[in-house]
Every structure is written in C-alpha cells, then in structure tokens.
Amino acid sequence: MRGEPEPRAKSAVRKLSGRQLAAAAMVGGLSLAAGAAGRADWRWMLVGTIPAVLLAALLLKRKEYAAQNLRTPYGRVVQTFLMMGTLPLMAVTLSNAAERINRSPAPGAHWIVSLLLILPLLWIGNQERAAFFRAAEIFWLLVSVTVCVILLAGVFQVHGSYLLQPGEDSWKSALWGFSIPGVSVFLLPQLSRTEPLTEENGTGVRWLTGLGSLSALVCGLTAGILSMPVCLELERPLFTAVGILGKSARLEGLLSVLWLVPDLTLLGMLSAAWPGRYGRGLGLILAYFLGCSGVFQGFPGWYLSGIVFLLLILSLGLFQRAHLWWTSDKAV
C-alpha cells in the first residue's frame, strides 16, 4: 500500500557502534587480566599499556582506510594472520575457564565442560554479529559492578610493602600490559561494519586506556593482598585473594563463575575475526579441540601476549604496503 514504509531486507547488515566494540574489548580484556594478576608487575604493566593505546589510537584514526585495505588480496594476508592468532588465545582461554569451574575428577569431564561453554557461543555465532556486540554492552554493566566491588572491598586489605615487591621480569610484565589493550587488534575485521562516527575514535582510546589501567589495578590489588612470593606459588591468585576478602571459599567460587562472562566475551570477540557464520563456528570448534588436547597447556602468558604484539605491528605495517600494491596494480 502507498505511504507504508518498505520492509527492510533481511540481508541488510546492521552497523556496529564504536561503543559496542569498545565494550567487547573491555570485557574480553579483563579475561586476560585475571591471568596476569599475581604474575605481572603492575608498574611495568602501566608502562606497557602506553604504546598499545597509542597504536590503537592510530588504528582508530585510520579505521576507514584499514577496513578498505582488508578487502585487497594483501589485506587478506593480514586477516589470515589474525584468524590464526586467535586459535592459541581461544584455546588457552577456554581451557583455563573449564579447569577453573570443573571440580570433577571423572575422565572426560574437561571435554564436557568445555563443550558446554562454547555451545552458547556457537548459537550466538549463527546470528548477526551485532547480536553479540549488543550483548557485550550488557556484559560490561555486570562486570564493571563486580570489579568495583572487588576493588572497594580489597583496597583496605592491601599492604603497602607488598605493592613494591617485583613480579615477573619487567619486559614480560610490560608485554602483559601491551597485550591486554592490544587484543583489540582482533576487532580489525569489524571496522568495515562500524558506523562512520569519527567522534567515537576518542571514545575507543579512552576505553582501552581504562582497560589497561584497570588491569594494572587488579594486578596491584592481588599482589597487595597476598604478596608476590605467595602469588607465584598459587594457580589462580586473583580468585584466592577474593576468597580471602570474603573469608570464605564460596566467594572465590562465585567469582570463578562470574568471570566466565569476560572469558566468553573474549572467545566471542576472537571468533568474530573469522569471516562468515560458519567461519566463526569453525574457529570455536578448532579452539575447542586444541584446548582440550592440551597443545598449549603450560605456555607462559607473555608468549601468547607476544602473538598479539606481533599481529598488531604486522597489521599496521601491511596496510601501507597493501594500499601501494593494490593501487599500482590497478594503474597497470
């Protein structure tokens, strides 16, 4: 009928907002922060955060240019590196999350728990990407309240002398500080789907700066409560420190469950770097078998952080070459 708006095509792609991408990076990055807590020196983490945020600012400033060059043949190389780089991070994240909540000694329990964790991600991955990133904004509300409660409750239990104790090597700690905001590099393929709002570029930088600072605070809180020598003897220092705050193992178990939100957000964000709905599912399934097989078990955190570091540098460097190669080829 005349005057009625035409129905929107089902195939229309919904644009993402910069806030949605920033919220996903913020929540997913806190999953890595839990692994750094009690290991990395919070002071050197702050130092490592600075170059990560500067590079992210450069990438956001040229996001249209970056998204355009991902479509070139040379840009596909960048996307392939990003896809391959997600696998070890997804495998370790899934394995750590399953081990944290799995208390059953039965053989095969780890495989079952890991499968239960990725099932909702496989279902969400079959939907529009916008559905996951809209959910990330909601997840941020839950996670921010949780982290604020932990920080406010723990600040009175911190020993000043413990904060000055060194953690891992300074360069490893700095690499931790780089990798946590630097994990946003895996959002690179989503830039072409982002609304062209240039004022959100500064918002993304502020979110990543907050992520690096918040991660260092979590590391400092853990070390300040337990002391670094004790942290290095524990398997999951952050959750032990929270259990001490509540004077009960129940609070430690509660946080272990609540921290599945950052873990699953990180997994969903990494799997989104794979193209297409079937590609996202394939990435999760490959990570599932790699995580359960224990291929990456025992890999130090800074090693996986180094992958993110190299990918970010590589991707930024290739864009210039991709543009020059693509334009010169067309000119011929």
C-alpha positions as CSV (number, residue, x, y, z in Angstrom):
1,M,0.0,0.0,0.0
2,R,1.1,3.6,-0.6
3,G,2.5,5.5,2.2
4,E,3.7,2.4,4.1
5,P,7.5,2.0,4.5
6,E,9.1,-0.8,2.6
7,P,10.3,-3.7,4.8
8,R,14.0,-3.8,5.4
9,A,15.8,-6.5,3.5
10,K,16.6,-9.5,5.7
11,S,20.1,-9.5,4.3
12,A,20.8,-5.9,5.4
13,V,23.8,-5.7,7.6
14,R,23.3,-3.9,10.9
15,K,26.1,-1.4,11.6
16,L,28.0,-1.7,14.9
17,S,28.8,1.2,17.1
18,G,32.2,2.1,18.4
19,R,30.9,1.8,21.9
20,Q,29.9,-1.8,21.3
21,L,33.3,-2.7,20.0
22,A,35.0,-0.9,22.9
23,A,32.8,-2.7,25.4
24,A,33.7,-6.1,23.9
25,A,37.4,-5.2,24.1
26,M,37.0,-4.0,27.7
27,V,35.1,-7.1,29.0
28,G,37.2,-9.6,27.0
29,G,40.5,-7.9,28.0
30,L,39.6,-8.5,31.7
31,S,39.8,-12.2,31.0
32,L,43.5,-11.8,30.2
33,A,43.9,-9.5,33.2
34,A,42.9,-12.4,35.5
35,G,45.8,-14.4,34.1
36,A,48.2,-11.6,34.6
37,A,47.1,-10.9,38.2
38,G,49.7,-12.3,40.7
39,R,52.2,-12.8,37.9
40,A,52.9,-9.4,36.2
41,D,54.3,-6.3,38.0
42,W,51.6,-3.8,37.9
43,R,54.0,-0.9,37.5
44,W,55.5,-2.3,34.3
45,M,52.0,-3.2,33.1
46,L,51.2,0.5,33.1
47,V,54.3,1.2,31.1
48,G,53.3,-1.4,28.5
49,T,49.8,0.0,28.2
50,I,51.1,3.3,26.8
51,P,52.3,2.0,23.3
52,A,49.3,-0.2,23.0
53,V,46.9,2.7,23.4
54,L,49.0,4.9,21.0
55,L,48.9,2.2,18.3
56,A,45.2,1.7,18.9
57,A,44.6,5.4,18.5
58,L,46.5,5.3,15.2
59,L,44.4,2.4,14.0
60,L,41.1,4.1,15.1
61,K,42.1,7.3,13.4
62,R,42.5,5.5,10.1
63,K,39.8,2.9,10.6
64,E,38.1,3.6,7.2
65,Y,41.5,3.2,5.5
66,A,42.2,0.0,7.4
67,A,38.8,-1.5,6.6
68,Q,39.1,-0.7,2.9
69,N,42.5,-2.4,2.6
70,L,41.4,-5.6,4.3
71,R,39.5,-6.2,1.1
72,T,42.6,-6.2,-1.0
73,P,44.5,-9.5,-1.7
74,Y,47.3,-8.4,0.5
75,G,44.9,-7.3,3.2
76,R,43.6,-10.9,3.2
77,V,47.0,-11.9,4.4
78,V,46.5,-9.7,7.5
79,Q,43.1,-11.2,8.1
80,T,44.6,-14.7,7.8
81,F,47.2,-13.9,10.4
82,L,44.5,-12.5,12.7
83,M,42.5,-15.7,12.3
84,M,45.4,-18.0,13.1
85,G,46.4,-15.8,16.0
86,T,43.0,-16.2,17.6
87,L,43.4,-20.0,17.9
88,P,46.0,-20.2,20.7
89,L,44.3,-17.4,22.7
90,M,40.9,-19.0,22.3
91,A,42.3,-22.5,23.2
92,V,44.0,-21.3,26.4
93,T,41.1,-19.1,27.4
94,L,38.6,-22.0,27.0
95,S,40.9,-24.4,28.8
96,N,41.5,-22.1,31.7
97,A,37.8,-21.3,32.1
98,A,36.9,-25.0,32.1
99,E,39.6,-26.0,34.6
100,R,38.6,-23.2,36.9
101,I,35.0,-24.4,37.3
102,N,35.5,-28.1,36.8
103,R,35.8,-29.9,40.1
104,S,35.0,-33.4,38.8
105,P,37.9,-35.9,38.7
106,A,36.0,-38.0,36.2
107,P,37.8,-38.6,32.9
108,G,36.5,-36.6,30.1
109,A,34.8,-34.0,32.4
110,H,37.1,-31.3,30.9
111,W,35.8,-32.0,27.4
112,I,32.2,-31.9,28.5
113,V,32.6,-28.6,30.5
114,S,34.4,-27.0,27.6
115,L,31.7,-28.1,25.2
116,L,29.0,-26.6,27.5
117,L,31.0,-23.3,27.5
118,I,31.2,-22.9,23.7
119,L,27.6,-24.1,22.9
120,P,26.1,-20.6,23.6
121,L,28.8,-19.0,21.6
122,L,28.1,-21.4,18.7
123,W,24.4,-20.4,18.8
124,I,25.2,-16.6,19.0
125,G,27.8,-17.1,16.2
126,N,25.0,-18.3,14.0
127,Q,23.2,-15.0,14.5
128,E,24.1,-11.5,13.3
129,R,27.4,-10.2,14.7
130,A,25.5,-7.2,16.0
131,A,23.7,-9.5,18.5
132,F,26.9,-10.5,20.2
133,F,28.3,-6.9,20.4
134,R,25.0,-5.6,21.7
135,A,25.2,-8.3,24.4
136,A,28.8,-7.1,25.2
137,E,27.4,-3.7,26.4
138,I,25.1,-5.5,28.8
139,F,28.0,-7.8,30.0
140,W,30.1,-4.6,30.7
141,L,27.4,-3.5,33.2
142,L,27.7,-6.8,35.2
143,V,31.5,-6.9,35.0
144,S,32.0,-3.3,36.0
145,V,29.9,-3.7,39.1
146,T,31.8,-6.9,40.0
147,V,35.2,-5.3,39.6
148,C,34.2,-2.2,41.5
149,V,33.0,-4.3,44.5
150,I,36.3,-6.2,44.5
151,L,38.4,-3.1,44.3
152,L,36.5,-1.3,47.0
153,A,36.5,-4.3,49.3
154,G,40.1,-5.0,48.7
155,V,41.7,-1.6,49.0
156,F,41.6,-1.7,52.8
157,Q,43.3,-5.1,52.8
158,V,46.3,-4.0,50.7
159,H,49.7,-4.0,52.4
160,G,51.8,-1.1,51.0
161,S,55.1,-3.1,51.2
162,Y,53.6,-5.9,49.1
163,L,53.0,-3.4,46.2
164,L,56.7,-2.7,45.9
165,Q,57.7,-6.4,45.5
166,P,58.8,-7.3,41.9
167,G,56.8,-9.7,39.9
168,E,57.9,-11.3,36.6
169,D,60.6,-9.8,34.5
170,S,60.0,-6.2,33.7
171,W,59.7,-6.9,29.9
172,K,57.3,-9.8,30.5
173,S,55.1,-7.6,32.7
174,A,55.3,-4.8,30.1
175,L,54.3,-7.3,27.4
176,W,51.3,-8.2,29.5
177,G,50.4,-4.5,29.8
178,F,50.6,-4.2,26.0
179,S,48.7,-7.4,25.1
180,I,45.6,-6.7,27.2
181,P,44.5,-3.5,25.4
182,G,46.3,-4.8,22.3
183,V,43.8,-7.7,22.0
184,S,41.6,-5.1,20.3
185,V,43.5,-5.8,17.1
186,F,41.2,-8.8,16.6
187,L,38.4,-6.3,16.2
188,L,40.0,-5.1,13.0
189,P,37.7,-7.0,10.6
190,Q,34.7,-5.3,12.3
191,L,35.8,-1.8,11.4
192,S,34.1,-2.0,8.0
193,R,30.8,-2.7,9.8
194,T,31.2,0.2,12.2
195,E,29.1,3.3,11.9
196,P,31.2,6.2,10.5
197,L,31.2,8.3,13.7
198,T,34.6,9.9,14.0
199,E,34.0,11.2,17.5
200,E,33.9,7.6,18.7
201,N,37.6,7.2,17.9
202,G,38.5,9.1,21.1
203,T,36.0,7.1,23.0
204,G,37.7,3.8,21.9
205,V,41.1,5.2,23.1
206,R,39.6,6.1,26.5
207,W,38.1,2.6,26.9
208,L,41.4,1.0,26.1
209,T,43.3,3.3,28.4
210,G,40.7,2.4,31.1
211,L,41.2,-1.3,30.3
212,G,45.0,-1.1,30.8
213,S,44.7,0.9,34.0
214,L,42.0,-1.4,35.4
215,S,44.1,-4.5,34.6
216,A,47.1,-2.9,36.4
217,L,44.8,-2.1,39.4
218,V,43.6,-5.8,39.6
219,C,47.2,-7.0,39.5
220,G,48.3,-4.5,42.1
221,L,45.3,-5.5,44.3
222,T,46.1,-9.2,44.1
223,A,49.8,-8.6,44.9
224,G,49.0,-6.2,47.7
225,I,46.7,-8.6,49.5
226,L,48.7,-11.9,49.1
227,S,52.3,-10.6,48.4
228,M,54.1,-11.5,45.2
229,P,56.0,-14.6,46.5
230,V,52.7,-16.1,47.6
231,C,51.1,-15.3,44.3
232,L,53.8,-17.1,42.4
233,E,53.0,-20.3,44.3
234,L,49.3,-20.2,43.6
235,E,47.5,-21.3,40.5
236,R,44.8,-18.6,40.4
237,P,46.0,-15.8,42.7
238,L,43.1,-13.3,41.9
239,F,40.4,-15.7,42.9
240,T,42.3,-16.8,46.0
241,A,42.7,-13.1,47.0
242,V,38.9,-12.5,46.6
243,G,38.3,-15.6,48.7
244,I,40.4,-14.1,51.5
245,L,38.4,-10.9,51.3
246,G,35.2,-12.8,51.9
247,K,36.8,-15.1,54.4
248,S,35.1,-18.0,52.6
249,A,35.8,-20.2,49.6
250,R,32.3,-19.5,48.4
251,L,33.2,-16.1,47.3
252,E,36.1,-17.5,45.3
253,G,33.7,-19.9,43.6
254,L,31.2,-17.2,42.9
255,L,33.9,-15.0,41.3
256,S,35.0,-18.0,39.2
257,V,31.6,-18.3,37.8
258,L,31.0,-14.6,37.3
259,W,34.4,-14.4,35.5
260,L,33.0,-16.7,32.8
261,V,31.4,-13.5,31.4
262,P,34.8,-12.0,30.4
263,D,36.1,-15.4,29.2
264,L,33.1,-16.0,26.9
265,T,33.2,-12.4,25.7
266,L,36.9,-12.8,24.8
267,L,36.1,-16.1,23.0
268,G,33.2,-14.5,21.1
269,M,35.3,-11.4,20.2
270,L,38.1,-13.6,18.9
271,S,35.8,-15.9,16.9
272,A,34.2,-12.9,15.3
273,A,37.6,-12.3,13.5
274,W,36.7,-15.4,11.4
275,P,34.6,-14.5,8.3
276,G,31.1,-15.7,7.9
277,R,28.8,-17.6,10.3
278,Y,30.3,-20.9,9.5
279,G,33.8,-19.4,9.9
280,R,33.0,-18.3,13.4
281,G,31.8,-21.8,14.4
282,L,34.9,-23.4,12.8
283,G,37.2,-21.2,14.8
284,L,35.5,-22.1,18.0
285,I,35.5,-25.8,17.2
286,L,39.2,-25.8,16.3
287,A,39.9,-23.9,19.6
288,Y,37.8,-26.4,21.5
289,F,39.9,-29.4,20.3
290,L,43.2,-27.5,20.7
291,G,42.2,-26.5,24.3
292,C,41.1,-30.0,25.3
293,S,44.1,-31.7,23.8
294,G,46.4,-29.6,25.9
295,V,48.6,-28.5,23.0
296,F,49.0,-25.0,24.5
297,Q,49.0,-26.1,28.1
298,G,51.8,-24.6,30.1
299,F,52.5,-21.8,27.6
300,P,53.5,-18.7,29.6
301,G,51.2,-15.7,29.3
302,W,53.8,-13.4,27.9
303,Y,54.3,-15.8,25.0
304,L,50.7,-15.6,23.9
305,S,50.8,-11.9,24.6
306,G,53.7,-11.7,22.1
307,I,51.5,-13.1,19.4
308,V,49.1,-10.2,19.9
309,F,52.0,-7.8,19.9
310,L,53.4,-9.0,16.6
311,L,50.0,-9.2,15.0
312,L,49.3,-5.6,15.8
313,I,52.6,-4.3,14.5
314,L,52.2,-6.5,11.4
315,S,48.7,-5.4,10.6
316,L,49.6,-1.7,10.9
317,G,52.6,-2.1,8.7
318,L,50.9,-4.1,6.0
319,F,48.1,-1.6,5.4
320,Q,50.5,0.9,3.8
321,R,52.0,-1.8,1.6
322,A,48.6,-3.2,0.7
323,H,47.4,0.2,-0.4
324,L,50.5,0.9,-2.5
325,W,50.5,-2.6,-4.1
326,W,46.7,-2.5,-4.8
327,T,46.7,1.0,-6.4
328,S,49.8,0.3,-8.5
329,D,48.3,-2.9,-9.8
330,K,45.1,-1.2,-10.8
331,A,47.0,1.5,-12.5
332,V,48.7,-1.0,-14.8
